[in-house]
Amino acid sequence: MAALHQPLITTIALLLVAAVIALVAWALQLMQAATDRQEFSLMLAGCMVCCSAVGLATVMVITLTGPRPLLAGAPPLDAGVTLDAVLLPDTLTWPDGGWVSLDADLPAR
């Protein structure tokens, strides 16, 4: 994935902000209709739309302003997590002091 240029990132961010504002406006409209008609389902729908707007805004902020913005380019090839530094035990100690190898089947207790 090639790095996106700054004007394109700005355009994407502005489109996402416009989408969040539109979702919040729609949620407020649904909630107003819910109070006018005394319908709980419209209030629930408004809350769900508002939650989706918050989720979209959160993803937008994380994506565009993270420590390494996801839209800025591909990660370096040497980046990543390996399990080479993880030391796993090869035996399991029971509370009564006994032990069993994890390579063998565990005894039924």
N, C-alpha and C positions, 0 to 999 in steps of 0.2 A: 504494500500500500504506500503510495507516494504521499509525501507531506502536502497538506493543504496550505494554500497561500492565505495570508492574513485577511485580505478582503473577503475571501470565501468563508472563513471562519466567522467573521463579523456578520456576514449575511445570514449564515445558519443560526447564529445566536439571536439575531433580531427576529428571525422567523419563529424561533422557539419561544421567545418572549411574547410575540404576538399571539401564538397559540395558547400560551398559559393565560394571557389576559382574556382571550376569547372564552376559554373554559371557565374561568372565574365568573365572567359576565353571564354565561349560560347557567352556571350553578346558582347565582343570585336570582336570575329570572325564574328558575324552577322553584326555588324556595319561596319567592314572592307568590307564585301561583299556588303553592302548597298552602300558604297561610290564607290566601283569598278563598280557596275552595275547601279548606279544612281536610286535605288529603295527605295522609302520612306517606303514601308511596312517592309522591312528588318531592316531599322533603328528603326522603331517603335517596332518591335519584339525584337531588341537588348535592347532598353530602358525598355521594359517590363521584360525581363529576368534579367536585372540589378536591377530593382526595387524589383523583387522577391528575389534576393540575399541580398539586403539591409534588406528586411523584415525578412528573415531567420536569418541573423546575429543579428538583433535587438531582436528577440524572443530568440535566443540562449543566448545572453548576459543577458537579463532579467531573463531567467529561471535558468541559472547557477550561477549568481552572485548577485541575489537579496538579500534583507535583510534576508529572509528565503528562501533559494534556493528551488525551487519546486521539484527538484529531490532528495533532502536530506531526505525526509520522509514525513509521514502524519502529518497534523497540529494537535496540541493538541485538545482534545475534548472540552475544555472550550473556545477556540478561536472562534471569530465570532462577528457579529454586530447584536444587537437586537434593536428593535424599542421602548423599554421600556423607554428610556431617551428622546424620541421625544415628545414634547408637541405641539399638533395641536390645532388650535383655534376651538371653537365650535360655534362661530358666525362670520358673515361677515358684515363689515361696508361699506356702499356705500359712494361715495364722497359727496352726499347731506346730510349726517348725519344719514340716516336711517340705520337700521340693520336688518338682517334676520338670523334665526337659520340655521345652515348647516345640521341639521337633517331633516328639512322640504324641500320640493321642492322649488327651487329658482323661484321667480316671474319673469314673462316675462317683460323685460324693453325695 
